[in-house]
Amino acid sequence: MGIGDLAALTGVPVRTIRFYCDEGVLEPWRSAGGHRRFDPAAADRLRLVRRLRALGLGLAAITAVLGGDRSLEEAVAAERRAVDAELSALAWRRACLRAVEDADPADRAARLDLLAAVLDGAPAARDVLMEFWRRRILVSLPKEAVAGFLQASVPEPPADPVPEQVVAYAGMVALAGDRSLVEELRERGRVNAAWVVDEPTLITGLGEAIEMAAPLVIEGREPGPGPVLDHFVAAHARGRAERDTPRFRRTLLPAVAMEQDPRLRRYWSLFGEVTGEPAASGTVITWLIDSLERDVA
């Protein structure tokens, strides 16, 4: 076929077919007179190209599929992931716009300043929170322990957030940008790191205490002495090669009291607004430390 025949057969303009030829998507041969010639299979190839273009695939991806370097399934899945990311970014932006729109007129400027921390998108905002919590890790831990700690401390940005969730996430990012908070946490962390001699044992015991305390937090139980607090203190004692005594509890309280900082309490409150979780790990830890404070008192 000549190029005009192929255009008539497929409904693709001659100019577009020439472009595909120049880009290597179609591979015609030349007649003795120098005209492009196409075999019947070119029509099926061109129809596939047209359909994939309609789905939004770029020429590089289409060429890879046609050349057998990539399966059609792989190419379509990659494009779908890209679309998901675009939709998520649009949903995030829409929620930010609604958050400013819904604010009281007198508060709109302040709301816009708060949201400035997340206007670059959800992934960038999450990266800020990840870095904040990574800086709290001052000892060598297994990768899985680090991953678990970060997962429990940094919520995934909602894929389709409501304005309140975006505002809450922005509040968390703002807290993570508080340099004085970061330095205070790191200083207290350095003191604790020097006291702890068995970090894995401490982490395991704390995980067990959190699991035991979470139902009590969800129930709205008041912090105070009890078996759950005993397990929490015992984990700290084992991690520090100490015994659970009244003296140890009095010494432990100032070592962990930084978690009671109003800024961290605010962080975990906002965490709950973002995720809907009634008892995030940080909220439970704070409850346990409040229990220790009441016990010591």
N, C-alpha and C positions, 0 to 999 in steps of 0.2 A: 504493500500500500504506500501511496504517497502521503505526505503530511496532511493534505486536505482531506483525503479519504479517512484517515485516522481521526481527524477532528470531527468529521460528519458522523462517524460511527459511535464516538464516545461522548460527543457534546462538549469536549474540551477545546477552547480556542486554540488556533494555530500558534498564536504568540506564546501561550502557556506551554504548549508542547515543545516549542523551540527552547524555552527556558529550561524545561526538564531535561532536554537533551544536553544543553550546555552544562547543567549541574551534574550530569552523569546518572540521573535517575532512569532515563531511557537511553538505550544504546542502538541507534539505527546504523545502517551502513549507507554508503553513498553509491548512487548509480553512476554509470559512465559519464553522465552529464553533470555529476556533482550534486544531485538532488538526494535528500534524505529518503530512505526507504525503510519500511517497517514490516515485520512479519505479523501474522495474525495474533500471536501471543502478546504483542505490544498493547493490543486493545485491553486484554485482561489486566495486564500490568498497570496500564494507565488508569483503569477503573479503580484498582486497589489503591493507587496513589491518591486518587481523588477522594476516596472514602476516608483514608487515613488523615488527609489534610483537613477534611471536614471535622474530624475528631480533635484537631488541634496539634497533631504530631508535626514536628519539624522535619525538614528534608534530610537532615543527618540521620534521624531515627528511622525514617522511611527507607533511606538507602541501605541502612544496616539490615532492615527486615528483608528487603528485596535481594540483598546480597547473601543472605543466610547467616550473617554475623550475629543476628539477634532474632529471637522468636517473636512472632506477633504478640503472643501473650505477655512477654517481657516488656515490649515497647508500650503496649496499652497500659500495663500496670504502672510503668514509670510515669506515663502521662497522667494517669488517674491520681497518683501521689502528688504530682505537681499541682493539679487542680485542687486537691484537698488542701494543700498548703495555701493556695491563693484564696480559697473560700474562708479558711480559718483567719487569714490576715484581714479579709474584708469584714468578717463577723466581729473581730476585735476592734477594728476601726469604727464600725457602726456603733458598737457598745460605748466606745469612747465619746463619740458624737452625742449619743443619747444621754450619757452621763453629764456632759456639759449642758446640754439642752434642758435636762430635768432639774438642774441645780437652781436654787433660789438666785434671782438676779444679782443680789448682793454678794453671793458666794461663788459666782461663776469664774471670776478671775483666779480665786484660790483653787477651785476645782481644776481649772486648766493647768495651773502650776503643778498640782499634784499629779495629774495625768501625764505631764511632760515626761515622767520617768518611764512610761510604758508606751509612748506614742510610736516608738520604733518597732513595735510589734511584740507579740507574746514570747517568741524565742529569745529576744534580747533581754526582756524583763526577767525571764527565768534564769538566764546566764548570770545576771547580777546576784540573784538569790543563791545560786549554786556556789558562786565565788565567796559570798559572805559565809556560808556554812563550811566550805572547804578550809577557810582560814581559821576555823575553830579546831581543826584537827591538827594537833601538835605532836602526835606520836605516830609511830609506824603501825599501820593496820593492814590486814588483808584487804585486797580489792573488793571482795564481796561485802566486807564490813563497812567500808567507805561508801559503797553503792547503796547499801541498806540505810545508812545514816542519812545520806543525801535524799534518798527517796522519801524517807519519813519526815524530812525537814522542809522540802521544797515541793509545793504542789504543782502538778501539771496545769498549765493554763487551760481553762475551759475552751473547748472547740467552738462553742457557740454561746459566749458569755452574755449575761444580762449586765446592765450598767453597774449594778451594785457589786458584782464580782470583779469587774475591771477596776472600780474604785478601791476595793479591798486589796487587789493585787498591787495596785499602785502604792497603797499605804505600806505594804510589806517591802516593796522596793525602796521606798523612802526610808524606812527603818534600817534596811541593810546598808544604806548610804550614810548612816550616822557614824562618823569616824570615832567619836568618843565611845560609843557602844562597842564598836569593833575592838578598840584598844583595851577597854576594860575586860571584855570577854577573853581576849588573848592573854592578858596579864594573869587573870584568874586561871586560865587554862594552863599556863606555864607552871603556876604554883601546884595545881592538881597533878600535872604530868610528873612533877618531881616526887610526889607522894605515892602515886600509883605504881605498884610493882608487877601487877598481873592484869594488864588491860583486857585480854580476851575473857578472863573469868569475870571481870567487872561488867563487861558488855553483855555477857550471857545472863548474868544475874539481874541486870537492869531490865533486859528484855522480858524476863520472867515477871519481874515486879510490875512492869507496865501492863503486861497482859492480865495480871491479877487485879490491878487497880482500875483498869478501863471501865469495867461494868459499874463500879462504884461511882466513878465520875459521871457516867451516863445517867445513873439514877439520881444524881444530884446530892450524893452523900457528902456530908461535911468532912473536911480533912481532920485526921486525928490518929491517935495510937491504934495499933491493931496488928494482926498477922501480916497484912500487906506491907505496912511500914517496916515491920521486923524483917521481912524478906528484902526490902529495899536497902535497909541499913546493913544487913548481913552481906549483900553483894558488894557494897562499898568496903566493908571490913575485910572480906576475902581478897578483894583487889588490892588492898593496901597492906596485906599481911598483918592485920590487926584483929582484935576481938571486939564484939559488940558489947560495949559497956556504956554507962551513962557519960563517962568522961569522953569516950570516942564520939558519942552522938553530939556532945557539945562542941567538939573540935570539928566534926564533919559539917555542921550547919553553916558556918561562915565559908567553908570551902565550896559549898554548892549553892549558896544563897544568891549568887548572881543570876540564877535562873528565875528568881523572883522579881527581877528588875521590871518595872512597869512597862518598859519598851518591849521586852520579850513577852510579857503577858499580852500586850497589844498585838504583837506579831501572831501569837497563836490564836487569838480571837479572830483576827483577819483570816488566818489559815482556815478556820472553821467556816467563815463566810464564803470563802472561795470554793471549798470542797464539800461543804455540807456535813463534814465529819463532826460528831458531837464530842469526840475524845481523841484528838490528835496526840501523838506521842509527847510532844512538848507540853501540852495541856496536862497530860497525866503526870509527867515528871514534876511540873510545878505543884500539882496537887500533893504529890508525895513529899516534896520539900516543905510545903505548908504543913503537912502532917508532922514532919520532923520538928518543925519550929514549935508547934503546939505541944509536942511531947517534951521537948527540952524545957519549954516554959513551965 
